[in-house]
Amino acid sequence: MEYLTLNNSIKMPILGLGTWDLRGPSGYRAILSALTCGYRLIDTAKMYANEDIVGKACKDSNISREELFITTKFSGSYASYEGVRRGIDESISLFNDSYIDLALIHEPYGDIFGMYEALKEALNCGKVRAVGISNFNKDRYLSFIERCGLIPAVNQIESHVYFSQLDFKQLLNDRGTQMQAWASFTEGRRNVFLEPVLVEIAEKYNKTAAQVVLRYQIEHGIAVIPKSADEKRQQENLNVFDFSLSKEDKAQIALLDRKKSLFNWY
């Protein structure tokens, strides 16, 4: 595993497991499988309604808490100062834990400044180790940091080979915020696994198109959280640290970028 250092010196795994539709016994087994494979970052959210199984899988894995990095996100009925205060304690309880590694505002709606004040309070009292945002585009991000009082450690946003957002990543870097990608595989909006350019490049390295996608993002310093319930695919997604893409490969992949969201978030 490789790690990124956030703006408050906390180290975060560059690759983790997304859990957006993992629920119930099968979801629990998938999360436990990922932890057994070697994942140490587990990304969840209030919206996913699975914090309980994330907590149970982490405990049952017998991995020391210090090795794990748990992220959760707040939105909907938690989109206020009081909502986040309540949500932080609720999440910690569901995780059967004493702290959260990274807490994010899930989307730029509701009382985002009140939410962030509650996150900062949780940070100051040790309930959270780092705080940040998600789905804030360039304009919303720049407007937010003018008033928020603490630069977000992370902005988790849509990013994949068809919409890499590398220019935005540079802007985030310049201001001290780490970019983390959701939808590395486009969540089915495009069949990235059969993209001819990626398949051809993958064959050169005896890898898969999925591994090339993740490697491309990682080599650009983007943290990734691919979701998979399949143990073989989980291991495949994790096995991306033993090769490097050539300059020519990256140039070919860059040509896939249409600079347009597939989800109409931006």
Stockholm file with secondary structure:
# STOCKHOLM 1.0

chainA/1-266         MEYLTLNNSIKMPILGLGTWDLRGPSGYRAILSALTCGYRLIDTAKMYANEDIVGKACKDSNISREELFITTKFSGSYASYEGVRRGIDESISLFNDSYIDLALIHEPYGDIFGMYEALKEALNCGKVRAVGISNFNKDRYLSFIERCGLIPAVNQIESHVYFSQLDFKQLLNDRGTQMQAWASFTEGRRNVFLEPVLVEIAEKYNKTAAQVVLRYQIEHGIAVIPKSADEKRQQENLNVFDFSLSKEDKAQIALLDRKKSLFNWY
#=GR chainA/1-266 SS CCEEECTTSCEEESBCEECTTCCHHHHHHHHHHHHHHTCCEEECCGGGTCHHHHHHHHHHTTCCGGGCEEEEEECGGGCSHHHHHHHHHHHHHHTTSSCEEEEEECSSCSSHHHHHHHHHHHHHTTSEEEEEEESCCHHHHHHHHHHSSSCCSEEEEECBTTBCCHHHHHHHHHHTCEEEEECTTGGGSSCGGGCHHHHHHHHHHTCCHHHHHHHHHHHTTCEECCCCCCHHHHHHHHCCSSCCCCHHHHHHHHTTCCCCCSSSCC
#=GC SS_cons         CCEEECTTSCEEESBCEECTTCCHHHHHHHHHHHHHHTCCEEECCGGGTCHHHHHHHHHHTTCCGGGCEEEEEECGGGCSHHHHHHHHHHHHHHTTSSCEEEEEECSSCSSHHHHHHHHHHHHHTTSEEEEEEESCCHHHHHHHHHHSSSCCSEEEEECBTTBCCHHHHHHHHHHTCEEEEECTTGGGSSCGGGCHHHHHHHHHHTCCHHHHHHHHHHHTTCEECCCCCCHHHHHHHHCCSSCCCCHHHHHHHHTTCCCCCSSSCC
//
